[in-house]
């Protein structure tokens, strides 16, 4: 059964069929919400509110787009409203400046999984929220630029530029903070 | 060739980033799904169930058919009776035409009352 059929099932009155969508997308939804809100408690509230909104407005979902894109757009908007965050205005300049100073003295080290996880999580938390969100959407969910543009409300060229900068910043921050370049073990 | 090499490098870098960032995905807590589904079920239970809408147009035609059908049946019976009892001339007399108009008016009035009644009932149901 595909997602459109499941949507139709929910619309015909079978509300328990919506559990499939919750199960399938709750992890990514909470990752997005956490990236914007910054804490787990708020992220959970945002995700709950978003799924309920999605359920209530399921009739407005057009089957020509992906359900995930539609849902993540709701999560994104709800999280921004909830946390009163300004996503694309932040302290990017200072972060970039700090990072660029040490970026050239990079070492390439293979490290164990736990250490790498900690470093990556910390860097993602220190990055501007918008940049971290773009990386999350692009690399964790394999969303194409077009879908990311729909979720964030930015236009496609803007997403491409920001994504390029975010990727660069991520690498620079890893190097500047830990003096290493992360490679997969 | 250079473009192909750049694409390959980009692809390789993307793969590496994907691998590195995969650890940042957060797993939702066990009870989140339960919380969400419970809220949805609760809201569903609180929303009053919509009854099947009454097919108004079908009812109107049915009522009209039965009422005016009766009227024409009464008139037809009356005309036939008068024709056989008093002859063709009486059918054209003012008394008979007056009676036909009276019967038609009574039935029309009944129709008007029934429509007004349906309208008021519908209005009450909506509010």
Interface residues (C-beta under 8 A of the other chain):
Chain A: X15 X16 X18 X19 X22 X23 X26 X27 X28 X29 X30 X31 X34 X40 X43 X44 X47 X48 X51 X52 X55 X56 X113 X116 X117 X120 X121 X124 X135 X136 X139 X140 X142 X167 X170 X182 X183 X184
Chain B: X13 X14 X16 X17 X18 X19 X20 X21 X22 X23 X24 X25 X26 X27 X28 X29 X32 X33 X35 X36 X37 X39 X40 X41 X43 X44
